[in-house]
Amino acid sequence: MNGVGDVIALREGMAEVMVKRESACGMMHEGGCGECHGCDSALRSIEIWMENTAGAKVGDRVEFASPSRNILVLALLVFAVPLLVMVGAYFLAKIWLPEPYAVLCSIVSAAAWFVVLRIFDQKLGAYGKCEIVKVLVRPE
């Protein structure tokens, strides 16, 4: 996964990069959705700390990369696995418990999964690290 952003801060080999979020249609729009006016996600931005391997400076526009496979694995851990855990817990609990308790077990199991993710948050975050590939524009 590649992206473009602006460096807003530096510290010890790392750079904080402000990235404008893409719109729902997948296109970058400066002033909001120009095609469908259906969302405002391009108006929002996020700040990400990433490795500054290209020697970027504050104010530089940079291109960054993160392995797409790693991002996909993290997305599965956050979105797909909790759903599978909930469904599995429901059907297992349904064998021994009445339905309301099976639903409760399902919800508790999903919450437990998110607690496990929170415990391993730092290690998982390192798995999806971004790094600056190159400086695109350096202001004079």
N, C-alpha and C positions, 0 to 999 in steps of 0.2 A: 504494500500500500504506500503510495507516494502522496505528498501534499505540499502546499506552499503556505508560508506564514511569515510574520515579521518578528524579529528578535526584539524583546522588550527588556530583558535583564540577563546578566551573566553571573556565574559563580563556579569556580574550580572545575573547569572542563565541561561545564553544563551551560545550556542556554535556555531561557524561558521564551517560548515562541507562541505568539498569539495567532490562532488559526480561525478564520471565518468558517462557520459551519456551512455545509452544502445544503441546498434546498431539497425538499422532498422529491423533486423531479430529477435531482442529480446534477443540476447546473448551478454554477456560481453566479449570483446576481449581486451587484453592488448595493442597490437600493431596495431590495426585496424581489419577489418573483415578478419578472417582467412579462412572462408568458401567460400564466394562469392566475396570478394574484391569490394563490391558494394557501400560502404559508408565509411565515415571517422568519424562518430558520436562518436565512442568509444574514439577517440583521444581528444575530447572536454570534458570539465568538467564545472560544475556549483557550485557556493558557496551558501549555504542556511543557514540562522540563524534559529536555533531551540532550544526548551527548553532542558536544560541539566539536566534531572531528574536522570540520572544514574551516575552523578559525573565524567564525562569524562574529560580528560586533553588533552592539546595540543599534537598532535602526535598519539593519540589513534585511532584505527580503531573501528568504532561503527556501530551498527545496529539502524536504526531509523524507525519510523512508522507514518503514517498519515491515518486517516479513509478513506477508499476507497470511501465510499458514498459521503463524503464531496468533494473529488477531482472530482468525477463524476459530482456533482452539479455545481462546478466551471467551469468545461469544457463545460457543457451545456450553462452556462451563457455567456461564451466567444465565443463559436463556433456555437451552434445551434440557440440560441435566435436571434442573429443578422441576421441570414439567414431568420428566420421566420418573423422578423420585416421588412426586405427588401421586401419579397414576399407580405406580407400583405399590406404594404404601397403602393407598386406598384399597386396592384389590386384595392385598395381603391381610389388612385389618378386617375387611369385609368377611373373610372366612370365619373369624372368631367373634366379631363384634357387630352390633346393630349399625345400620347405615349412618346415623348422626355421629357416632364415635369413629367410624371409618373415615368420614369426611374430616373430622377433627385431627385424626392421626395423619391424614394427608397434608393438611395445612401445617401441622407441627413439623413434619418431616421436611417440608420445603423450607421452613424457617431454620431448621437445624442445618440444612445444606448451606444457607446463606451465612450462618455462623461459622461453618467450616471454611467457606470462602474468605470471610473476614479474617480468620486466624492466619490463613496463608496469603493474605493480600499482598504483602511486600514481595514475597517470592514470585507470585503470579504477575505482579506489576513489572518485575524485571524481565519476564518472559515476553512482554509486549513492548519492549523499549524501542523508542524511535531514535534516530540519529540524523544529524544534518548531513546531507550528501554534498550540497554545493551552495555557494552564495550566488543568487541570481542578480540582485541589484544592491549596490553599496552606495549610499548617499555620499555626496562629496562634502 
